[in-house]
Amino acid sequence: MPEDTVRLKHLTWTEIDVAVADGTDTVVVAVGSVEQHGPHLPLIVDSLAGDELARRIAKRLGDRSNMVTGIHQLSPRLDAIS
């Protein structure tokens, strides 16, 4: 099975429906923040790390038994809150 087939963002709702009917019973949810790390790194570096970890966990669990999705949360700047 191609690796992208475990990522929810690459599937249509009908493909997900078929996957569930075929026995998919686990969703690995990655959670990562979107925040600044200085001028040398992108804002989404934490989310990318979480997404990759979730993909690796899903792959170890087995392609037919799980899917992966991510939640990318924008972290507010504490000094911007007044």
Backbone bond lengths (Angstrom), bond angles and torsions (degrees), N, CA, C in turn:
res aa  C-N    CA-C-N  psi(-1)  N-CA   C-N-CA  omega(-1)  CA-C   N-CA-C  phi
1 M - - - 1.455 - - 1.528 108.65 -
2 P 1.326 117.95 132.07 1.464 120.31 178.14 1.525 111.35 -60.01
3 E 1.325 116.21 144.59 1.459 120.60 -174.83 1.524 112.95 -59.75
4 D 1.325 118.93 -35.34 1.461 120.99 -178.17 1.526 112.91 -65.79
5 T 1.334 117.85 -14.85 1.460 118.84 -178.42 1.519 112.81 -73.83
6 V 1.333 118.55 -10.44 1.458 118.94 174.54 1.520 111.99 -92.29
7 R 1.311 117.87 -7.95 1.462 121.23 -178.94 1.534 109.65 -93.04
8 L 1.323 115.71 118.87 1.463 119.81 -178.02 1.520 112.38 -56.51
9 K 1.325 117.55 -35.98 1.461 120.10 -176.10 1.522 113.01 -65.73
10 H 1.326 117.87 -15.60 1.459 121.24 179.09 1.527 112.81 -97.97
11 L 1.325 117.02 -1.52 1.462 121.18 -176.03 1.521 111.66 -109.41
12 T 1.323 115.72 150.89 1.463 120.67 171.08 1.527 107.77 -84.97
13 W 1.317 116.92 165.76 1.467 119.11 179.82 1.520 110.88 -63.99
14 T 1.332 117.85 -30.70 1.468 119.58 179.34 1.529 110.62 -71.53
15 E 1.323 117.96 -35.06 1.466 120.81 175.97 1.529 110.77 -66.81
16 I 1.322 116.82 -37.45 1.465 120.58 176.66 1.527 109.83 -66.03
17 D 1.331 116.65 -41.40 1.460 121.33 178.39 1.530 110.48 -58.83
18 V 1.322 116.84 -44.19 1.469 121.50 178.57 1.527 110.53 -65.58
19 A 1.341 117.19 -42.02 1.467 120.59 179.68 1.525 110.94 -60.91
20 V 1.330 117.24 -41.89 1.465 120.86 178.39 1.532 110.02 -65.56
21 A 1.324 116.86 -42.47 1.466 120.67 178.03 1.524 111.22 -63.30
22 D 1.337 117.00 -30.42 1.460 121.90 179.65 1.530 113.51 -84.77
23 G 1.341 117.46 1.31 1.447 119.25 174.40 1.518 117.03 115.63
24 T 1.315 118.16 -0.76 1.460 119.28 176.12 1.513 108.15 -64.39
25 D 1.343 116.61 124.61 1.457 118.83 -175.29 1.526 113.98 -133.74
26 T 1.323 118.19 8.89 1.458 121.56 -178.04 1.521 110.13 -136.73
27 V 1.329 116.13 137.72 1.458 121.59 171.67 1.524 107.17 -121.62
28 V 1.330 116.51 123.70 1.460 121.77 176.25 1.525 106.60 -92.36
29 V 1.323 116.84 119.83 1.459 121.85 -175.96 1.527 109.22 -107.08
30 A 1.316 115.56 117.73 1.468 121.14 176.19 1.525 108.67 -91.36
31 V 1.323 115.60 136.99 1.458 120.71 178.04 1.519 107.73 -124.07
32 G 1.318 116.47 126.31 1.457 120.49 179.00 1.506 110.28 -149.24
33 S 1.303 115.05 150.51 1.465 118.91 -178.94 1.524 111.15 -88.96
34 V 1.303 114.58 162.10 1.462 123.22 173.23 1.518 104.74 -116.42
35 E 1.321 115.73 104.73 1.459 120.04 -175.10 1.522 110.28 -149.76
36 Q 1.302 116.19 164.16 1.464 120.67 -177.96 1.524 110.50 -76.79
37 H 1.320 114.38 146.20 1.464 122.56 176.87 1.520 110.54 -130.06
38 G 1.294 116.96 21.86 1.459 120.59 -175.39 1.513 110.09 97.11
39 P 1.322 117.31 179.89 1.466 121.40 -173.94 1.527 114.54 -75.14
40 H 1.323 118.70 -7.76 1.461 121.09 -172.71 1.523 114.83 -99.58
41 L 1.326 119.53 -8.46 1.463 121.83 -178.26 1.523 110.78 -128.50
42 P 1.343 116.99 150.31 1.467 119.73 176.47 1.525 111.74 -71.72
43 L 1.313 116.48 158.47 1.470 121.79 -179.27 1.523 112.55 -61.74
44 I 1.309 117.56 -29.98 1.461 121.82 -170.55 1.534 113.33 -92.68
45 V 1.319 118.52 13.71 1.465 121.34 -174.08 1.533 112.44 -58.41
46 D 1.317 119.71 -40.28 1.478 121.60 178.69 1.523 111.23 -65.98
47 S 1.313 116.79 -40.96 1.467 120.44 178.88 1.520 110.96 -66.11
48 L 1.314 117.30 -39.35 1.466 120.40 178.43 1.522 110.77 -62.83
49 A 1.326 117.12 -40.20 1.464 120.55 178.30 1.533 110.21 -64.52
50 G 1.327 117.31 -43.12 1.462 120.77 177.96 1.517 112.36 -64.40
51 D 1.332 116.90 -40.83 1.465 121.02 178.17 1.527 110.96 -61.58
52 E 1.320 116.65 -43.40 1.465 120.42 -179.51 1.520 111.37 -66.94
53 L 1.317 117.32 -41.13 1.464 120.42 177.31 1.527 110.37 -61.82
54 A 1.326 117.65 -44.15 1.466 121.35 178.67 1.528 110.89 -62.53
55 R 1.331 117.48 -40.29 1.463 120.79 178.69 1.527 110.42 -61.98
56 R 1.334 116.35 -43.28 1.466 120.19 -179.89 1.530 111.65 -66.55
57 I 1.319 117.25 -38.90 1.460 120.69 177.06 1.527 109.79 -63.38
58 A 1.339 116.36 -46.06 1.466 120.57 -179.96 1.527 110.95 -61.12
59 K 1.317 116.61 -40.68 1.463 120.07 179.89 1.533 110.57 -63.85
60 R 1.329 117.16 -40.55 1.473 120.32 178.39 1.521 112.07 -67.35
61 L 1.328 116.39 -34.12 1.462 119.85 178.74 1.524 111.35 -69.98
62 G 1.327 117.61 -27.15 1.458 121.73 -180.00 1.505 111.43 117.09
63 D 1.326 116.64 132.93 1.466 122.28 -173.20 1.522 113.75 -59.44
64 R 1.318 119.21 -33.96 1.463 120.30 -173.97 1.526 113.06 -85.90
65 S 1.326 118.03 -9.75 1.459 118.29 -173.20 1.518 113.73 -104.03
66 N 1.324 119.13 -1.40 1.454 118.69 -173.11 1.521 112.45 -156.64
67 M 1.328 114.74 165.60 1.457 123.14 174.62 1.514 107.86 -136.76
68 V 1.322 116.52 164.07 1.462 122.01 -176.08 1.521 109.53 -124.62
69 T 1.318 115.79 139.59 1.455 121.40 170.72 1.516 108.49 -142.06
70 G 1.301 116.73 164.49 1.455 120.60 -179.69 1.516 111.76 -129.23
71 I 1.313 115.18 151.23 1.458 122.17 173.47 1.513 106.45 -119.12
72 H 1.302 116.56 118.54 1.462 121.47 -178.37 1.513 108.75 -109.54
73 Q 1.303 116.00 109.13 1.458 122.63 -175.35 1.519 110.49 -101.65
74 L 1.305 116.06 125.52 1.458 121.20 175.80 1.518 108.78 -75.48
75 S 1.321 116.64 121.55 1.462 121.48 179.26 1.524 109.42 -89.43
76 P 1.327 117.94 125.42 1.458 119.38 -179.81 1.526 110.63 -71.72
77 R 1.292 115.48 150.60 1.475 119.83 173.29 1.523 107.44 -74.53
78 L 1.298 115.92 124.57 1.462 119.40 -177.84 1.519 112.01 -63.28
79 D 1.324 117.35 -33.25 1.458 119.37 -179.50 1.526 112.01 -75.44
80 A 1.344 118.13 -10.64 1.461 121.28 179.07 1.532 111.60 -89.39
81 I 1.342 116.85 -11.27 1.450 120.58 -179.98 1.532 108.91 -85.18
82 S 1.325 115.94 124.15 1.466 117.59 -179.94 1.505 111.61 -123.31
